[in-house]
Amino acid sequence: MSPPRPWEAIDFKLQPAQYMQAVLQSAITDNDPIQWQLGKHPVNGWVHAPWMAQDRDPFNGLTFERQSLKFELHPNQTQGHTNYAVGIYNAIAARAFAKMWADPADPSTVDFAMEPGAVAVKLLFSTAPDAEVPYLKGSISVDVCDDHVQRKARLAQVDIAVRDTDANSLTGWLFGTFIYSSDTATTFSWSDVHPFTLQWGNDKDVWPTGLHIPPDAFPATAAALPALSESWYDPFYRDRLWAWRVSKGVTPWTGLFGRSNGPIDNPVSSCLSCHNTAADFGHGSDELPFTRPAPAWVAEVLAGTAPRPELKSYFETRGADVPILQGTLALDYSLQAMKGILNFRAWAKCRGDNVQGDIAPYTGPKPKDLVAGSQECERFLQASGDVFADTLAPPPDDNSVMSSEAPPGDLMDDLVFGGRDTQLPMDQRSARE
Ligand code: HEC
């Protein structure tokens, strides 16, 4: 039976914050009681994406995220801080993974698609201390292995992605982010996690020609940017961050020219544009065969030049089944699906196993291929840990859980964590309850 999807009764353009809250609430209702320890409680239907072991931190399986540069989070920041995250999928989304990995030794990426109602939620944790980012007070913390040192990272941002037929005229997806903000809390409360932005399109034709922003002299308010019609921001949190960043000469928008993105994200990008690059390129390497927008491309636009075609292409509106590079297979906005497939293909390659699944017929320039026996491969296999033991595919105890009928639950967790401790110790939780 499908879980209830109360957000579908809410018009996301008219009530974006309420829509976002309803989506997040579904994840909280299911995962708060089990302290988000999916590996220990696989029955609620939420899963981790498989084959991401080598991208995860060894303590709790968090992925390494973009660093928050000095002043991006707050004017008191004296240095950059690392971020870590964990993304999970609901039972509807899990069905797409179950289909992809029905044969764990021969993944199928043709027609990878999530059904309406699919939701992904990603918790992002920052290592920034109170003295530098005061509004993280009281947030949940998790232990991370940060540059070989054990540190606490606190929940700073929560991302959601929702497959909703009401968004079909553009991409079929809504991406949104919440930020944690409290200057006084001593214990964590979800009421301090505030809707920040929601995006249903890239506003592909909106380019601020004529802004002519000289270096480090950004407009005082977001009103200087052209209006966008395919995303929403909470004005209070956007304007606060904008003023802080401008006071320090840091790019004030979180997504390119005001498109949706979180404070932790790369300001030359946006949620949908980055996620739309999710594809199976059919090669075994952890490098991608295309370039993400470079700050220099944006500087050109700010200086008055028309955006170059690569930049426009990155912010194009593409359906979920249209890949960024012709001849590759789109993976429906799921970058965890993309990482998993890249890792699988790299693993097969490094082991000298010629198991490539549905190799995408991509014939364009490819990045450096991995060569079995090379140092790169040795490092890769070592980083892969238990998941990549001697046999080609870790044989599941019960193959039936990998059918497209049932969410793959515990098997997914086994594939992801390979027997590692999957605890996510949210150590302030007990104080709160
Ligand atoms: C520059 C690229 C980039 C941008 C911008 C970006 N993401 Fe992601 N996101 C990733 C990558 C890579 C992953 C997969 C690895 C991981 O989970 O950390 C990911 C994972 C996720 C996941 C887990 C499910 C999935 O699709 O893999 C969610 C949900 C998510 N992002 C939401 C968002 C939202 C919401 C925004 C905007 C506020 C956003 N992302 C902006 C790169 C990006």
Boltz pocket constraint, residues with backbone or C-beta under 6 A from the ligand:
constraints:
  - pocket:
      binder: B
      contacts: [[A, 63], [A, 64], [A, 65], [A, 85], [A, 86], [A, 87], [A, 88], [A, 120], [A, 121], [A, 122], [A, 158], [A, 159], [A, 160], [A, 161], [A, 175], [A, 176], [A, 177], [A, 260], [A, 261], [A, 262], [A, 265], [A, 266], [A, 269], [A, 270], [A, 271], [A, 272], [A, 274], [A, 275], [A, 333], [A, 334], [A, 335], [A, 336], [A, 337], [A, 339]]
      max_distance: 6.0
